[in-house]
Amino acid sequence: IAEDLLLRMFRYGIRKAPKAKVGVLCQLGDFTHYDSFESITPQSKHLLDSDTRPQKMVRVGLRSLRAIIKMMLQKYEQVHVIMAEGNHDIMSSAWLREAFNIFYEDEPRVSVDTRPDPYYAYEWGKTLLLFHHGHLRGVKNIDHVFVSKFKEQFGRSTNVYAHMGHLHHKHEIESALMDIIQHPTIAAHDAYAIRKGWLSRRRAPVVTYHQDFGAVGSITIPPALLLHG
């Protein structure tokens, strides 16, 4: 079910997005809902709803991501892949980065960010895109961390955007240094979220950036559109 929804979302988003030279696959973390043979979060040990077969989760995850990259290569000249570390998949995100780097080592059109530091950057002309899951820094205190880690890229950029996930609901801040966007998720609510009252709306964005002018367009995709449209 998850694989079908994920692929529907990317088919729709890629089809609706305008033409562009580079497509960035921004997987913002927690792609695998848990990180071991136990359905709990690695650090806080919260009990999670999950498929009980970790190997099946790995198989479906790899297959889905490769299918998404294949779709993107049909539209974009270059595809850049970010597999960010999340608090649910600290170890899994590491093998995702390394696995996809090996999968596409002979494909010059695909680049994979293998940075072990859980802060990532992609420079596109005068536009700088920054990425962090949000488990270590939040929207209110991440801008100076990004600037410190990516001083040279920040100094060359006139349009700077930070992308985050983690809390499953949308939140935007325009600081003196950059625009910071916390994104929602298309994942369904699990029992833990329901009991805590974390009832965010399920959505996914596709954002278009210009080399010189920054963000120039955005599409929002709700899962209901994909399932009933």
DRENRODO-889446 format. One record per atom (N, C-alpha, C): z, y, x. Coordinates in steps of 0.2 Angstrom, whole numbers, plus 2048, in hexadecimal, padded with zeros to 3 digits. Atoms other than C-alpha are relative to their C-alpha. Layout:
<zators>
ZYX/...
</zators>
This chain:
<zators>
8007FA804/800800800/800806804/7FF7FA7FB/80580C80E/7F9801804/8068007FC/7F5808818/7FA8037FB/8057FE804/7EA80B809/8018077FE/7FF7F9801/7F281C805/7FE804806/8017FD7FA/7F1821817/7F9801801/8078007FE/7DF81D819/7FC8057FA/8027FC805/7DB825808/801808802/7FF7F97FE/7E383580E/7FC803805/8057FE7FB/7D983681E/7F98007FE/807800802/7C9832816/7FF8077FC/8007FA804/7CC840809/800807805/7FF7FA7FC/7D284D816/7FA801805/8068007FB/7C4849823/7FA8037FC/8067FE804/7B784B815/8008077FE/7FF7F9803/7BE85B80E/801806806/7FF7FB7FB/7C286481F/7F9802803/8077FD7FE/7B486F826/7FE7FD807/8028037FA/7AA86A835/804803806/7FC7FD7FA/7B386C846/7FE7FC806/8028037FA/7B0867858/8067FB802/7FB8047FF/7C185F85A/8057FE7FA/7FC802805/7CC85584F/8077FE803/7F98027FD/7DF854853/8047FB7FB/7FC805804/7E884484C/807802802/7F97FE7FE/7FA84B84B/8047FB7FC/7FB805803/80583C847/807803803/7FA7FC7FE/816846847/8067FC801/7FA8047FF/822837849/8027FD7FA/7FD804805/82B82A83F/7FA7FC7FD/806804803/81A82183D/8037F97FE/7FD806802/82481183D/8078027FE/7FA7FE804/833812831/8067FE804/7FB8037FC/83E80883D/7FE7FE806/8028007F9/83E80484F/8027F9803/7FE8067FD/8447F2851/8007FB7FA/800805805/8477E2847/8058017FA/7FC7FE805/8547EA83D/7FE8077FC/8027FA804/8507F782F/805805800/7FB7FB800/85B804835/7FD806805/8027FB7FB/85881583E/8037FE807/7FE8027FA/85A813851/807803802/7FA7FC7FE/868820853/8068007FB/7FB7FF805/871823843/8027F97FC/7FF806803/86F81183D/8008007F8/801800807/86A81682B/7FC7FB7FE/804805803/864808820/7FA8027FD/8067FE802/85280981C/7FC7FB7FB/804805803/84680280F/7FA7FF805/8068017FB/8387F9819/7FD7F97FE/802807800/82D7EA81A/8047FC805/7FC8047FC/8377DC821/7FD7FD806/8038037FA/82A7D782E/7FD805805/8027FB7FB/8297E283D/7F97FF803/8068017FD/81A7DA844/7FA8027FB/8057FE805/8107DD834/800808800/7FF7F8800/8167F0835/7FC802806/8047FE7FA/80F7F1847/7F87FF7FF/808802801/7FE7E8842/7FD8057FB/8027FB805/7FC7F4833/7FF807803/8007FA7FD/80080383D/7FB801805/8067FF7FB/7F480084B/7FA8007FD/807800804/7E67FB83F/7FF8067FD/8017F9803/7E980B835/7FE805804/8017FA7FC/7E9817843/7F97FF804/8068017FD/7DA80F84B/7FA8017FB/8047FF806/7D181083A/7FF8087FF/8007F8801/7D6823839/7FC803806/8047FD7FA/7CF82784B/7F97FE7FF/807801801/7BF81E847/7FD8057FB/8027FB805/7BD829837/7FF807804/8017FA7FD/7C0838842/7FB801805/8058007FB/7B483484F/7F98007FD/8077FF803/7A6833842/7FF8077FE/8017F9802/7A984683E/801804806/7FF7FB7FB/7B084E84E/7FD7FD807/8028027FA/7A984E85F/8057FE805/7FA8027FC/7BA84C867/8067FF7FB/7FA801804/7CA845860/806800805/7FA7FF7FC/7DB849867/8067FC7FC/7FB804804/7EA83D863/807801803/7F97FF7FE/7FC841863/8047FB7FC/7FB805803/80983385F/807803802/7F97FD7FF/81983D85E/8067FC7FF/7FA804801/82A836861/8048037FA/7FB7FE806/835836851/8067FC801/7F98037FF/84783184F/8007F97FD/800807803/842821845/7FC7FC805/8058057FC/83581B852/800803808/8007FD7FA/83B821863/7FC7FB805/8048057FB/83581186C/7F97FE7FD/807802803/82680D860/7FB806802/8057FB7FF/81F81E863/7FE800808/8028017F9/81F81A876/7FA7FB801/8068047FF/81480B874/7FA8027FC/8067FE803/809813868/7FC805804/8037FB7FC/805821874/7FC7FC806/8038047FB/802814882/7FA7FC7FE/805804803/7F8808877/7FA8047FF/8067FC801/7EC815871/7FD803806/8037FE7FA/7EA81C882/7FB7FA803/8048057FE/7E480B887/7FA7FE7FC/805801805/7DA808877/7FA804802/8067FB7FF/7CF81787B/7FF803807/8007FE7F9/7D081888E/7F8800802/8078007FF/7BD81588E/7FC8047FB/8037FC805/7B9821880/801807802/7FF7F97FE/7B6832887/8018057FA/7FF7FB805/7B783A876/8078007FD/7F9801802/7C9835873/805802805/7FA7FF7FB/7D883C87C/8067FF7FD/7F9802802/7EA83687A/805803804/7FB7FD7FC/7F984087E/8057FB801/7FC8057FE/804834888/807803802/7FA7FC7FE/81284188B/8067FD7FE/7FA804802/82383888B/8058067FD/7FC7FB803/82C849887/7FE8017F9/802800807/82C84A874/7FE8077FD/8037F9802/82485C874/7F9800803/8078017FE/81185C874/7FC8077FF/8047FA801/80486A875/7F87FE801/807801800/7F186B872/7FD807800/8037F97FF/7E887B879/7F98007FD/8077FF803/7D888086F/7FE807800/8027F97FF/7D1890876/806804801/7FA7FB800/7DE89E872/8057FD7FB/7FC803805/7E6893865/8047FA804/7FC8057FD/7F588886B/8047FC7FA/7FD804805/7FB87A860/8067FC803/7FA8037FD/80D873863/8037FB7FB/7FE806805/81586385C/8067FD803/7FA8037FF/82685C85B/8037FD7F9/7FE803806/82D85084E/8068047FC/7FA7FC803/83D85B84B/8067FD800/7F9803800/84B84F84E/804803806/7FC7FD7FB/85085885E/8018087FF/8007F9802/84C86A859/7FD8027FA/8027FF806/84A872849/7FC807800/8057FA801/83E880842/804807803/7FD7F97FE/84B88E846/802800807/7FE7FF7F9/84E88A858/7FB7FC805/8058047FC/83E88185F/7FC805804/8057FC7FD/833890864/801801807/7FF7FF7F9/83B894874/8007FA804/8008067FC/83C882879/7F87FE802/8078017FF/829880877/7FD805805/8027FB7FB/826890881/8027FE807/7FD8027F9/83188A88F/7FC7FA803/8038067FE/82887988F/7F9801802/8087FF7FF/81688088E/7FF807802/8017F97FE/817891897/7F9802801/8077FE7FF/80589189D/7FC8007FA/804800806/7FD88C88D/8028057FB/7FE7FB805/808898883/7FD807803/8027FA7FD/8038A688F/7F98027FF/8077FF801/7F18A388C/7FE8017F9/802801807/7F28A2879/8028077FC/7FF7FA804/7F18B086C/8037FD7F9/7FE803806/7F48A485D/8047F9801/7FC8067FE/80289785E/8037FD7FA/7FE804806/80788A851/8047FA802/7FC8057FE/81587E852/8017FB7FA/800805805/81586E847/8057FB800/7FA804800/824864842/8007FC7FA/7FF804806/829856836/8077FF7FE/7F9802800/83984D834/8048007F9/7FC7FF806/841854824/7FC7FF7FA/804802805/832850819/7FF8057FB/8027FA805/831861810/7FD806804/8037FB7FD/827870814/804806801/7FC7FA7FE/82F87F81D/7FC803806/8047FC7FB/82688D827/804806802/7FD7FA7FD/82D89A832/7FB804805/8057FC7FB/8238A883B/805804805/7FC7FD7FB/82D8AC84B/7FC805804/8047FB7FB/8298B9858/7FC7FD804/8048047FB/8218AB862/7FB7FC7FD/805805803/8188A0856/8017FF7F9/7FF803806/816899845/8027F9800/7FC807800/82188A842/7FF7FD7F9/801803807/81C87E834/8037F9800/7FD807801/82786F82F/7FC7FD7FA/805803805/81B863825/8047FB7FC/7FD805805/81F858816/7FC7F9803/8028067FF/81A846816/7FD7FD7FA/802804806/81083A80B/8047FA7FF/7FC806801/81D82C80D/8048017FA/7FB800806/8268277FD/807800802/7F98007FF/83882A7FB/8037F9801/7FC806800/84381C801/8078007FD/7FA800803/8548177FA/805805804/7FC7FB7FC/85D821808/7FF8077FE/8017F9802/854831804/8028017F9/7FF7FF807/85682F7F1/8088017FF/7F97FF801/86982C7F3/803806803/7FE7FA7FD/86A83B7FE/7FE8067FC/8037FA803/8608467F2/7FB804803/8067FD7FC/8528497FE/7FA7FF7FC/806801805/84484B7F1/7FA804801/8067FC7FE/8368537FA/7FA7FE7FD/806802803/8258547F3/7FB7FD805/8048047FC/8188487FB/7F9804801/8067FC7FF/80A852803/7FE7FF808/8028007F9/7FF852813/7FB806801/8047FA7FF/7F686181B/7FA7FE805/8068007FB/7E5862824/7FF808802/8007F97FE/7E587382E/7FA801804/8067FE7FB/7D587B836/802806804/7FF7FB7FC/7D7885845/7FA803804/8057FD7FC/7CB89184E/802802807/7FE7FF7F9/7CB893861/803807801/7FE7F97FE/7CD8A6860/8058037FB/7FC7FD805/7D58A984F/8067FC7FD/7FB804802/7E189B84C/7FF7FD7F9/801803806/7E489483B/7FB8037FB/8057FD805/7D589782F/7FF7FC7FA/801804806/7D788A822/8057FA7FF/7FC806801/7E287C81A/7FF7FD7FA/801804806/7E186E80E/8077FC7FF/7FA804802/7F0866805/7FE7FA7FC/802806803/7EF854800/8067FD7FD/7FB804803/7FB84D7F3/7FE7F97FF/802807801/7FB83A7F2/7FE7FE7F9/802801807/7F983B7DF/7F88017FF/8077FF800/7E88427E2/7FC7FB803/8038057FD/7E38347ED/8007F97FB/7FF806804/7E98267E1/7FD8017F9/8037FF807/7E382E7D0/7FA804800/8067FB800/7D583A7D5/7FA7FC801/
</zators>
